[in-house]
């Protein structure tokens, strides 16, 4: 799978089964998900399907200041290797850089502050609907919903679409439809220290119940840690203030 296509074009690498068309967060708590390797964790993938999830390995990014529990020790490569505008890591569990089979993509600069407000978990239904519609259109997602990733931490969870409208002749009008090879799951969520994170599931050759349940459980263990490098990145990424006339 060509990760550059995922980052730049949003084309996906796992065919989604019908049983996963409605996204659902795992009911596993952070404490359960961080259980020892010999202790299996049950997670509700979707539609009553229960699979055994184990997350024995804790990956910590000292550069970007986050940690997440993993099913195995990942091969970690920088996301900027595929797109220099992105900041984050590709955590590969199966396959390699040229042929990624199972992985999580973690980006730290995935959205703007206004796109996912801190109070999204408590806004009115009407406000939430508007926020989700705007976010889905901007981020090219379908079946978006607000989820409580961890206690009092809310994010947006959705799938990449099966079909894309494209402008083939550059006139600013959509004139054709492209069918993606497959789909992925993305979760956008704030960090405790200002992070604008996105964690994406790559699961080939098809999006599986085990892959989705493991991903869902791992999301509940995600934590941001304050690091000098990340704070420096935040400062450098801020837009310059407009001068008052």
PyMOL commands that set and color helices and strands:
alter all, ss='L'
color gray80, all
select helices_A, chain A and resi 3-8+18-20+30-33+79-81+113-115+125-139+209-219+228-237
alter helices_A, ss='H'
color red, helices_A
select strands_A, chain A and resi 15-16+41-46+49-53+57-61+66-70+75-78+88-96+99-107+141-150+153-160+163-166+176-179+185-190+196-203+206-207+223-224
alter strands_A, ss='S'
color yellow, strands_A
deselect
rebuild
show_as cartoon
